[in-house]
Amino acid sequence: MGRWLVLGGTRFLSRAVAAEALARGHEVVCAARGESGAVPEGAALVVVDRDVPGGLDALRGERFDAVVDVARMSYAWVRDALDALAPTAAHWTFVSTVSVYADAAALGQGVDGPLVPRRESGDGATDPEVYGGLKVAGEQAVREAAGDRALVVRAGLICGPGDGSDRFGYWPARFARGGRAVVPDAADQPAQIVDVRDLAAWIVAAGERGLTGTFDASGPRTTLGAVLDEVAAAVGAADLERVPVAPDVLAAAGVGPWAGPSSLPLWLPASHVGIVARDTAPAAAAGLRCRPVADTARAALEHERALGLDRERRAGLSPAEESRLLTHP
Ligand SMILES: NC(=O)c1ccc[n+]([C@@H]2O[C@H](COP(=O)([O-])OP(=O)(O)OC[C@H]3O[C@@H](n4cnc5c(N)ncnc54)[C@H](OP(=O)(O)O)[C@@H]3O)[C@@H](O)[C@H]2O)c1
């Protein structure tokens, strides 16, 4: 069994990776501030602040069989981690994103597609292109420092228990409440998701066998209609009635696509459907196994219930917004 370092480990994907590595018998060290939550039981937490120069010095030179870095918005974090740990790491996984691609519209692209320009600084939280550019720079740094041992995971939409974005969870939560539910009249729109537990399982299995290279990591291509059908069948209330509303009506009412307040999550304009229509066959061939959407929906609903179905959401429509749309479409 190996010694794993997860840079993160207190929330969502990195926590799921730590939990999976523990379940497979590895020793797991998580390095984080400890502010987002607890590490899984059995993992050790080394308290670090990556915003502080030399923040990873407590771990410098330690030997790990596998390091997993999910650094989201900071090129400096990636570079500092490589500087402190890459020389002694046997395998390095960098979690990147499909937001690295310059063409967000084309369907069926693979990892060789053109990328957005690299960025070493900027606020990726407010600008998706900056987010993608920071990840491009991070990927390049990882390949330079550990290319012969590096796995770059360009994740698609990560769903399931622990998701703090409130995106996918909107649908199980909404359908479980029942009644008349607004859905985008866009059933044929491409869709593609990956359950956080499946992605974590693949990352750990890939680290164990030393898989290297760059992969688009998401589930098979499907449609928004098929995803919502499966969510409704899995967790929908008996009186659920889905009411399709035309995209132009939604836009005129100020409903946004994809994410954020006053949105319908997973709905995308044609200019962006390529991010959920990637060619994920290479990841599947390399062992990424994706569970049925229904299973993700059930687990997401459990998480939603723990958070409170009536809470103010980060993504989706509020009951009042939805009712306005249903009354005055
Ligand atoms: N969500 C999606 O659909 C999606 C899609 C594509 C790609 N991705 C990628 O998937 C990954 C998601 O990672 P994640 O779910 O583990 O969540 P995350 O929000 O990226 O957080 C990861 C960890 O960073 C730690 N952290 C935050 N600030 C820190 C600091 N100053 N110093 C040290 N540690 C710090 C957090 O712990 P503490 O707060 O406890 O310090 C947390 O454990 C990211 O790489 C993201 O870019 C996500």
Ligand as a Chemical Component Dictionary entry (heavy atoms), coordinates in Angstrom:
data_LIG
# 
_chem_comp.id                   LIG 
_chem_comp.type                 NON-POLYMER 
_chem_comp.pdbx_formal_charge   0 
_chem_comp.three_letter_code    LIG 
# 
loop_
_chem_comp_atom.comp_id 
_chem_comp_atom.atom_id 
_chem_comp_atom.alt_atom_id 
_chem_comp_atom.type_symbol 
_chem_comp_atom.charge 
_chem_comp_atom.model_Cartn_x 
_chem_comp_atom.model_Cartn_y 
_chem_comp_atom.model_Cartn_z 
_chem_comp_atom.pdbx_ordinal 
LIG N1  N1  N 0  -16.972 21.324 -9.595  1  
LIG C1  C1  C 0  -16.862 21.048 -10.873 2  
LIG O1  O1  O 0  -17.851 20.752 -11.551 3  
LIG C2  C2  C 0  -15.501 21.063 -11.534 4  
LIG C3  C3  C 0  -15.427 20.918 -12.924 5  
LIG C4  C4  C 0  -14.165 20.840 -13.516 6  
LIG C5  C5  C 0  -13.031 20.879 -12.723 7  
LIG N2  N2  N 1  -13.135 21.054 -11.382 8  
LIG C6  C6  C 0  -11.917 21.037 -10.572 9  
LIG O2  O2  O 0  -12.085 20.013 -9.593  10 
LIG C7  C7  C 0  -11.381 20.378 -8.414  11 
LIG C8  C8  C 0  -12.349 20.441 -7.259  12 
LIG O3  O3  O 0  -11.656 20.332 -6.092  13 
LIG P1  P1  P 0  -12.413 20.173 -4.675  14 
LIG O4  O4  O 0  -13.757 19.620 -4.929  15 
LIG O5  O5  O -1 -11.540 19.427 -3.780  16 
LIG O6  O6  O 0  -12.704 21.627 -4.160  17 
LIG P2  P2  P 0  -11.919 22.989 -4.031  18 
LIG O7  O7  O 0  -12.942 24.029 -3.721  19 
LIG O8  O8  O 0  -11.072 23.213 -5.215  20 
LIG O9  O9  O 0  -11.062 22.844 -2.689  21 
LIG C9  C9  C 0  -9.974  22.021 -2.569  22 
LIG C10 C10 C 0  -9.247  22.238 -1.281  23 
LIG O10 O10 O 0  -8.503  23.456 -1.303  24 
LIG C11 C11 C 0  -8.254  23.774 0.053   25 
LIG N3  N3  N 0  -7.813  25.155 0.191   26 
LIG C12 C12 C 0  -8.514  26.273 -0.080  27 
LIG N4  N4  N 0  -7.767  27.376 0.190   28 
LIG C13 C13 C 0  -6.578  26.917 0.654   29 
LIG C14 C14 C 0  -5.370  27.547 1.084   30 
LIG N5  N5  N 0  -5.239  28.870 1.112   31 
LIG N6  N6  N 0  -4.358  26.757 1.482   32 
LIG C15 C15 C 0  -4.453  25.411 1.488   33 
LIG N7  N7  N 0  -5.542  24.753 1.062   34 
LIG C16 C16 C 0  -6.600  25.503 0.661   35 
LIG C17 C17 C 0  -9.593  23.514 0.707   36 
LIG O11 O11 O 0  -9.415  23.216 2.078   37 
LIG P3  P3  P 0  -9.496  24.312 3.259   38 
LIG O12 O12 O 0  -10.551 25.308 2.898   39 
LIG O13 O13 O 0  -9.883  23.453 4.435   40 
LIG O14 O14 O 0  -8.138  24.902 3.362   41 
LIG C18 C18 C 0  -10.099 22.277 -0.038  42 
LIG O15 O15 O 0  -9.862  21.084 0.677   43 
LIG C19 C19 C 0  -10.723 21.714 -8.706  44 
LIG O16 O16 O 0  -9.440  21.471 -9.223  45 
LIG C20 C20 C 0  -11.617 22.300 -9.787  46 
LIG O17 O17 O 0  -10.941 23.260 -10.543 47 
LIG C21 C21 C 0  -14.349 21.153 -10.770 48 
# 
loop_
_chem_comp_bond.comp_id 
_chem_comp_bond.atom_id_1 
_chem_comp_bond.atom_id_2 
_chem_comp_bond.value_order 
_chem_comp_bond.pdbx_ordinal 
LIG N1  C1  SING 1  
LIG C1  O1  DOUB 2  
LIG C1  C2  SING 3  
LIG C2  C3  SING 4  
LIG C2  C21 DOUB 5  
LIG C3  C4  DOUB 6  
LIG C4  C5  SING 7  
LIG C5  N2  DOUB 8  
LIG N2  C6  SING 9  
LIG N2  C21 SING 10 
LIG C6  O2  SING 11 
LIG C6  C20 SING 12 
LIG O2  C7  SING 13 
LIG C7  C8  SING 14 
LIG C7  C19 SING 15 
LIG C8  O3  SING 16 
LIG O3  P1  SING 17 
LIG P1  O4  DOUB 18 
LIG P1  O5  SING 19 
LIG P1  O6  SING 20 
LIG O6  P2  SING 21 
LIG P2  O7  DOUB 22 
LIG P2  O8  SING 23 
LIG P2  O9  SING 24 
LIG O9  C9  SING 25 
LIG C9  C10 SING 26 
LIG C10 O10 SING 27 
LIG C10 C18 SING 28 
LIG O10 C11 SING 29 
LIG C11 N3  SING 30 
LIG C11 C17 SING 31 
LIG N3  C12 SING 32 
LIG N3  C16 SING 33 
LIG C12 N4  DOUB 34 
LIG N4  C13 SING 35 
LIG C13 C14 SING 36 
LIG C13 C16 DOUB 37 
LIG C14 N5  SING 38 
LIG C14 N6  DOUB 39 
LIG N6  C15 SING 40 
LIG C15 N7  DOUB 41 
LIG N7  C16 SING 42 
LIG C17 O11 SING 43 
LIG C17 C18 SING 44 
LIG O11 P3  SING 45 
LIG P3  O12 DOUB 46 
LIG P3  O13 SING 47 
LIG P3  O14 SING 48 
LIG C18 O15 SING 49 
LIG C19 O16 SING 50 
LIG C19 C20 SING 51 
LIG C20 O17 SING 52 
# 
